[in-house]
Protein backbone atom coordinates (compact mmCIF):
# COMPACT_ATOMS: atom_id res chain seq x y z
CA UNK A 1 0.00 0.00 0.00
CA UNK A 2 1.08 3.58 -0.72
CA UNK A 3 -0.70 6.67 0.60
CA UNK A 4 -0.72 9.34 -2.10
CA UNK A 5 -2.16 12.51 -0.56
CA UNK A 6 -4.94 13.76 1.67
CA UNK A 7 -8.18 13.74 -0.32
CA UNK A 8 -10.45 15.95 1.79
CA UNK A 9 -11.36 17.16 5.26
CA UNK A 10 -14.85 16.55 6.65
CA UNK A 11 -16.14 19.20 9.07
CA UNK A 12 -19.33 19.14 11.13
CA UNK A 13 -21.08 22.47 11.55
CA UNK A 14 -24.26 24.04 12.84
CA UNK A 15 -23.39 27.14 10.77
CA UNK A 16 -23.66 25.60 7.31
CA UNK A 17 -24.54 28.73 5.33
CA UNK A 18 -21.94 30.83 7.18
CA UNK A 19 -19.26 28.17 6.59
CA UNK A 20 -20.06 27.92 2.87
CA UNK A 21 -19.82 31.71 2.57
CA UNK A 22 -16.52 31.85 4.52
CA UNK A 23 -14.79 29.13 2.51
CA UNK A 24 -16.02 30.76 -0.70
CA UNK A 25 -15.22 34.36 0.22
CA UNK A 26 -12.01 33.91 2.20
CA UNK A 27 -10.43 30.83 0.62
CA UNK A 28 -11.91 31.21 -2.85
CA UNK A 29 -13.47 27.73 -2.89
CA UNK A 30 -16.61 26.92 -4.85
CA UNK A 31 -19.59 24.91 -3.63
CA UNK A 32 -20.18 22.09 -6.09
CA UNK A 33 -21.57 18.65 -6.76
CA UNK A 34 -22.24 16.45 -3.75
CA UNK A 35 -23.88 13.03 -3.49
CA UNK A 36 -27.52 13.03 -2.42
CA UNK A 37 -26.85 12.24 1.24
CA UNK A 38 -29.81 12.13 3.66
CA UNK A 39 -28.37 15.02 5.68
CA UNK A 40 -27.53 18.65 4.89
CA UNK A 41 -24.07 19.62 3.79
CA UNK A 42 -21.86 21.00 1.06
CA UNK A 43 -18.71 20.04 -0.80
CA UNK A 44 -16.31 22.92 -1.38
CA UNK A 45 -13.92 22.68 -4.29
CA UNK A 46 -10.45 24.01 -5.01
CA UNK A 47 -10.34 23.65 -8.77
CA UNK A 48 -11.82 20.24 -9.58
CA UNK A 49 -11.09 18.69 -6.16
CA UNK A 50 -13.65 18.71 -3.33
CA UNK A 51 -11.25 19.39 -0.47
CA UNK A 52 -13.65 20.46 2.30
CA UNK A 53 -16.81 18.47 3.00
CA UNK A 54 -19.26 20.17 5.35
CA UNK A 55 -21.90 18.21 7.27
CA UNK A 56 -24.77 20.25 8.68
CA UNK A 57 -25.82 19.33 12.22
CA UNK A 58 -28.34 20.90 14.60
CA UNK A 59 -26.38 20.28 17.80
CA UNK A 60 -22.87 21.16 18.92
CA UNK A 61 -20.60 20.12 16.01
CA UNK A 62 -18.56 17.97 18.42
CA UNK A 63 -21.65 16.14 19.70
CA UNK A 64 -22.06 12.72 18.15
CA UNK A 65 -18.49 12.45 16.97
CA UNK A 66 -16.74 9.21 17.85
CA UNK A 67 -15.31 10.77 21.00
CA UNK A 68 -14.13 14.36 21.03
CA UNK A 69 -12.84 16.17 17.98
CA UNK A 70 -9.04 16.14 17.95
CA UNK A 71 -8.04 17.92 14.75
CA UNK A 72 -5.68 20.79 15.55
CA UNK A 73 -5.48 22.13 12.01
CA UNK A 74 -5.37 21.30 8.35
CA UNK A 75 -3.20 22.97 5.75
CA UNK A 76 -3.59 23.97 2.13
CA UNK A 77 -0.84 25.07 -0.24
CA UNK A 78 -1.57 28.05 -2.46
CA UNK A 79 -0.21 30.75 -4.73
CA UNK A 80 -1.14 34.41 -4.73
CA UNK A 81 0.09 35.45 -1.31
CA UNK A 82 -0.38 39.21 -1.85
CA UNK A 83 -3.91 38.70 -3.15
CA UNK A 84 -4.77 36.45 -0.22
CA UNK A 85 -3.45 38.87 2.39
CA UNK A 86 -5.38 41.71 0.72
CA UNK A 87 -8.55 39.58 0.84
CA UNK A 88 -8.05 38.82 4.55
CA UNK A 89 -7.61 42.50 5.38
CA UNK A 90 -10.57 43.56 3.22
CA UNK A 91 -12.86 41.15 5.11
CA UNK A 92 -11.24 42.01 8.47
CA UNK A 93 -10.30 38.37 9.06
CA UNK A 94 -7.94 37.61 11.92
CA UNK A 95 -4.74 35.92 10.77
CA UNK A 96 -1.23 35.19 11.91
CA UNK A 97 1.79 34.58 9.71
CA UNK A 98 4.75 32.34 10.41
CA UNK A 99 7.82 32.31 8.19
CA UNK A 100 9.48 28.88 8.10
CA UNK A 101 12.71 29.63 6.27
CA UNK A 102 14.11 26.12 6.77
CA UNK A 103 11.25 24.61 4.71
CA UNK A 104 10.75 27.64 2.44
CA UNK A 105 7.16 28.54 3.27
CA UNK A 106 5.11 31.30 4.85
CA UNK A 107 2.03 30.08 6.70
CA UNK A 108 -1.11 32.17 7.03
CA UNK A 109 -3.05 30.85 10.01
CA UNK A 110 -6.80 31.52 9.82
CA UNK A 111 -9.89 30.25 11.65
CA UNK A 112 -13.25 29.49 10.05
CA UNK A 113 -16.58 30.42 11.70
CA UNK A 114 -16.56 27.15 13.72
CA UNK A 115 -13.06 27.92 15.01
CA UNK A 116 -11.26 25.32 12.86
CA UNK A 117 -7.60 26.26 12.45
CA UNK A 118 -6.37 26.23 8.86
CA UNK A 119 -3.02 27.30 7.57
CA UNK A 120 -2.48 28.36 4.00
CA UNK A 121 1.09 27.78 2.87
CA UNK A 122 2.87 29.93 0.29
CA UNK A 123 6.39 29.55 -1.05
CA UNK A 124 8.57 32.01 0.84
CA UNK A 125 10.05 33.47 -2.37
CA UNK A 126 6.73 33.93 -4.18
CA UNK A 127 6.58 37.28 -5.93
CA UNK A 128 3.60 36.97 -8.28
CA UNK A 129 0.04 37.65 -7.13
CA UNK A 130 -2.34 34.96 -8.33
CA UNK A 131 -5.83 34.22 -7.07
CA UNK A 132 -5.94 31.14 -4.84
VENMOBEL-V294919 format. One record per backbone hydrogen bond with DSSP energy under -1.0 kcal/mol. CO is the residue of the C=O (numbers start at 1). NH is the residue of the N-H. E is the energy in kcal/mol with one decimal. If there is no record, write none. Layout:
[[CO	NH	E] [CO	NH	E]]
//
This chain:
[[9	53	-3.3] [11	55	-2.7] [13	57	-3.0] [15	19	-2.8] [16	20	-2.6] [17	21	-2.3] [18	22	-2.4] [19	23	-2.7] [20	24	-1.9] [21	25	-3.4] [22	26	-2.9] [23	29	-2.3] [30	45	-3.2] [35	37	-2.2] [40	56	-2.3] [42	54	-3.6] [43	32	-2.4] [44	51	-1.4] [44	52	-1.8] [45	30	-2.1] [46	49	-1.5] [49	46	-2.6] [49	51	-1.1] [51	9	-2.3] [52	44	-3.2] [53	11	-3.3] [54	42	-1.7] [55	13	-2.6] [60	63	-1.8] [62	65	-1.5] [74	119	-2.1] [76	121	-3.2] [80	84	-2.5] [81	85	-2.7] [82	86	-2.2] [83	87	-2.2] [84	88	-2.5] [85	89	-2.3] [86	90	-2.6] [87	91	-2.0] [88	93	-2.8] [89	92	-1.2] [96	109	-3.6] [98	107	-3.1] [100	103	-1.2] [100	104	-1.1] [100	105	-1.6] [104	124	-2.7] [105	100	-3.0] [106	122	-2.4] [107	98	-2.0] [108	120	-2.5] [109	96	-1.7] [110	118	-2.8] [112	115	-2.4] [116	112	-1.9] [117	74	-1.4] [118	110	-3.0] [119	76	-2.3] [120	108	-2.4] [121	78	-2.6] [122	106	-2.7] [123	126	-1.7]]
//
